[in-house]
Amino acid sequence: MGGEKVDVKRDNLFYVSILLFWFAQYIYMPFLNPFMSGVGITSTIIGAIGGVYGITQMVLRIPLSIGASLVSSHKPIIVGGLLAVIISCLLPVFSHSWIAFFMMRALAGVSSSTWISYTAYQLEGAADTANSRMGLVMACNMGGISLSQIIGTAIYDNIGINGLFFIGAVAAALGTILILLTPFNPRFEKKENKKQFDWSLWVGAIKNRHLWMCSIIMSIGWWAMFSSNWGFTGVFASEKLGATSVQVGLIAFVCQIASVFISIVFGRLKGRKLPERALLIGAFVLLGIYCVLSPHCPDATYLVILQLLGGAAISVPNVRLFANAGRELSSAQQIFSMGIFQSVYSIGMTVGPIMSGLIVDAISGGFTIMFYSLGIVSAIGATMVFFFYKSR
């Protein structure tokens, strides 16, 4: 967007739709894994259900980035993603079998794959404002998740998980309406801009070392988070610490609110004046400490408080790597760079929950071993940043 005049109506509708998009996907998430465990689904299957969410994103994000460039429009992809959320939320209302949950999370992964268009659209022409723009988008992303968890925690005991599924579907429907009303950037929407699609530019993006390094590092971060707070921490709290549904909801919410706060702070700071590599190393070290401390919390209250550390830690790579992954590429390459970045980091979202579920089921004291393994994964992330990441 660079020096173009800001369209306030467009931005407001766009940001609210982001909030609703993630609200719909996460209102049930703090309770999903504990619920599945409660109805007899094993941790291995729960891990596979969590993993399919990442698999669909890993497969779809690069094709979607190509599709957005070919049709010269992000709007159809974003609308399609919201419709997928509606269907995914309604599927398990009719059945609580593992197959229904598997299909639900696969469709949720299809929907989350369209995040490529949200982020690429926001970065289009951003130049030096990339960090602040991405900080705002991530704040809307995490704000929607946080709001969903406040509401979900407050009403779960009264309406149950099916009620949360239904509310998610309604939120996604409202988001769809807002996106249809959003006047997208006409420069990108014009059909004559199809001539900007140039395979040589895309090959150049594929060859960019910095892009791949950011993608792999982010994958490690998501491995840890999708296995812990967004995976088995709630199950651990319910089964081992006797957590109530409110405490399970707070475990998710406190993590997200810490992420929102740090995302806003770092989004407002000028990236070129920050020691990027040091920030990322520190974030992964804190993420590892968070994982290792989790199984040693004496009760659910301590585990809730610990989520402040996890949320703050993951928000730093989430904002910094999103904003800087394609910094060496031209504006015309940003869509594809986001496709590569988000496809590669989906590997961590896939492998992490699957491996964690296997560890919990197969090993005595599985939860402790699982959390320790996530600490090791985080240490690998810090090491990779130290040796391979280049500050601006």
N, C-alpha and C positions, 0 to 999 in steps of 0.2 A: 504494500500500500504506500510505502515510502512517503513522497511529498504530496500525494493526492489528498483531496479534501475528505475528512472523516465523515462517514455517514452514520450519525448517532442511532437512527432507527435500525439500520442494518446491524450495527454492533450489538445493540441491546437485545434484539430478537435472537441473534446468533448466540450470545452468551447465555441467555435464559434457556435456549434449546439445549445447549451443552449441559447445563445443570440438570434439566429434566432427563436427558439421555442417560446420564450416569446415575441419577436418582432411581430410575426405573430398573437399572441393572443390579443395583446394590442394596435395595431396601430389604431383600430377603437374605442376602449373603451371610451376615453374622450368624444366622440361625440354620442355614442350609446344611452344612456338614454335621453339626450336632444332631439335627433332625434326622438326617440319613443314618447316622450311627445309631440313633435311638430306635429306628425301625428295622435294625438288623443288617444294614449294608456294611460290609467290611471296609477297613481302612484302605485296603488295596483297591477295591472298586471305587471308593470315594476319591482316591488319588487319581484313578483313571478318568473319572468324571471331571475332576479339576483339570486334568491334562488335556482333555479334548477341547477345552476352551482355548488353550494355547495352540493346539494343532491346527484348528481351522484358521486362526489368525496367521500362523506361519505360512500356510498354503495360499491364503487369499490376498494378503496385503500387497504383494508386488503386482499381481494381476489387476487389482483395483487401482493401484497408482497408474498403471498403463491405461486402464479404461478411462480414468478421469482426464488424462491428457488427450486421449483419442476423441472423446465426446466434448472436450473443452468445457466441462461443467462438473462441479462438485455436488450440486444439489441433488441429482437423481441418486447418487451413491449414499448421501446422508439420509435421504428419505427412505431408501431401501433398508438401511441399517436400523432405523427407528421402527419400521414395520416388522423386522426380524425380532426386535425386542418384544413387541406386543405378542407375537406368536410364541416366543420362548417362555414368556411369563404365564401364558394360558395353558401350555402343554401339561405341566404337572398338576394342575388343578383337578384333572380327571383321573390321574393315576400317580401313586407314590412308589411305583416300581423303579428299580435302578435304570431300566431302559428309558423311562420317561425323563428321569433326571439327566441321563446321558444326552438324550436328544435336546433337552432344554439348554444345557451348557454348550453343546455344539452350535446351536442357533445363536446363543449369546456370543459365542466366539465370532460367528459370521457378522453379527452386529458390531462388535468391538473392532473388527477389521476395518470398518468404515471410519474409524478415528483418524486414519491416514488423510482423509479429505478434510476433516475439521482442522487438523494441525497444518497441513500443507496450505490450505486456504488462508489461515491466520499468518503464516510465514511469508506469503506471497508479497514480494516487494518490501519486506520489513527492514532489510539491511541492518543498521545499527540498533534498531528497536526490537530485534528478535528476542532478546532476553526478557524485556518487559512484556512483550506481547505473549510469549510463551508462558511467562509467569502468571499472566491474567487468565489464559486458557486453562492452565493447570489448577489455578485457584477455583475456577468454575467447575472443573472436573472433580476436584477433591471436595469442593463445597457441596456439590450435588450428592456425592457419596456420604458426606458427613450429615447432611440434612436427612437423607434417607435413613441413616442409622439412628438419629435422634427419634424420628417418628416411628420407625420400626421397633425400637426398643420400648417406646412408650405404649404401643398398642398390641405388641405380639401376644401377650398373655390373654388378651380379650378376643382377638380375631384369628389367631393361629397363622400358620405359614401360608395357607391358601388365601387368606385375606391379604397378606403382603404381596403374593403373586398378582392378585387382581389390581391392587393399587399401583404396582409397577406397570401393568398394562395400560392403565388410565394415564399415568404420567408420560409414557412413551407416545400415546395418542395425542396428548397436548403438545408434546415436543414436535411431532410431525406437522401439526397445524401451524406452529410458529415458523418452522423451516419453510413451509410452503408460502408463508407471508413474507419471508425475508428477502429483500432485494439484494441479490448477490452482486459482487463486483463485476460491472459490465465489461471491463477490460478482459477478464478471463472468460466471461460467458460468450463473447462474440464468436461466431462460428468461423470467421475468417482466421482466427488465431490458431486453427488446427495446423497451419503451416509451421508453427513453432515446434511441433513434435518432430524431433530429430534423433534418430537412433544413435548417432555419434555422441550426442550429449549424454545419452543414457549409458552408453558403454563407458564414457568418462566417469560417470558416477560410480559404476560398478568397480572401476579400478582405483577408486579413492581410498587410500589406506586409513585415513583418519575416520572416515565414515564407518568402515568395518570395525575399527577398534572401539568406537563409541557404542556401536551396536552390540558387540560382544560383552563389553563392560556392563551395559544396561541389562543384558540378558542375565548376567550373574546377580545383579540386584533384584530382578524379578524372581529369580530362582528362590532366593531367600524369603522374599515377602509373600509370594503366592503359596509357599509351603508353610509359613508361620502365621502371621496375622490374618491373611486371606485364605488360609488353608486349614491347618490343624491346631492352631492355638485355641480356638473356641472348643474344639473337641477335647483337647487336653484339659482345659478349664472345667468343662462339664463332667468328664469322666474321672479325673484325678483330684480336682480341687473342689468339686461339688458346687460349681458356679450356678447361680440362678440365671434365668433368661435375661434379666436386666444387666447382670454383670457380663454376660456373653456379648450383649449389644454394646456395652461400654468399652469392651476390649477393642472392638472394631472402631467405635466412634472416637475414642481418645487418640488412637493412632492417626486417624484421618484429620482430626482438628489440628494436631501438631504438624501434619503435612501441609495443610492449608496455610497455616501461619508462616512456616518457613518458606513456602512457595511464593507467598506475597512479598516477603522480605527480600528474598534473593531475586525475584522478578523485578523489583524496583531498583536494585543496585546495578551500577554500570559494570557489565561483565569484564571489560578490558582492564579494570582496575582491581579485579579480584584474582587471587592466586588460585586459579582453577584446579590445578593438579593437587595442591595441598588440601583444598576443600573436598575434592572427591576422595582422596585417601582418607581424610578424617571421617567422612561420611561412611565409608565401608568399614573402617575400624569400629565405629559406633554401632553399625548394623551387626557386626560380628559379636560385639559385647552384648547387645540386646538379645541375640539368639541364644548365646551361651547362658545368660542369666535366667532366661524364661523357665526352664524346668526346675529351677531352684526357688521359685517363689513359694512361700509357705501357704499362701491362700490367694483367692481370686482378686482380692483388693490390691495386693502388691503387683499382680500380673497386669491389672488395669493401668496402674501408674506407670509400669515399665513401658507401656505402649507409646508414651510420650517420646521415649528415646528412639524406638523403631520408626515412628512416623516422621520425626525430624531427620533421621538418618537417610531414609529412602527418598525424601523430597529433594535433596540436593542433587543427586544424579538424575532424578526425574526431570527437573527443570533444566539443569546445565547441559545434560547430554542431548535432550530434545532440541534445545536452542542452538547447540554448537555442532551437532553431528554433520550437518551439511554446510558448514561455514566456509569450506574451501571450494564450494561449487557455485555455479551461476544460478540466478533466479529460475532459469528455465529447467534446471536440474533438480529443483527442490521437491517436486512431487515424487519423483522416483527415489530420491535420497530418503524421503520419509517411508517409502515402501520397503526399501532395503532395511532401514533402521528398525522399523516396527516388526518386520517379518523375522529378523534375526533375534530380536529380544524376546519374541514369542517362544523361542526354543527354551529359555529359562522358565517361562510360564507353563510349559508343557512337561519338561523333564523333572522339574523340581517337585511338583505335587505327586507325580507317579512314583519317583524314587522315595519320597517321604512316606507315602502310604505303604509301600513295600517294607520299609524299615520298621514302621510301627507294628505291622502284623507279624513280621518274621523274627524279630529280635526281642529277647526279654529286656524290659526297660526301654522299649522302642521309642517312646517319646523323648527321653533324655538323649539317646543316641541320635535321633533325628535332629533335635535342636543343636547338638554339638556339630553335626555334619553341616548344618547351615552356617555355623560360625566359621567352619573351615572354608566353605564356599565364599563367604564374605571376605575372608583373609586373602583368598585368591584374587578377588576383585580389587582389593587395595594394592596387591602386588602388581597386577597388570597395569593399573593406573600409574604406579611409581615408575615402571620400566618403559611403558609404551605410550602413555598419553602425553600429548604436547599441549602446553598452555598456549593461549592465543599469542 
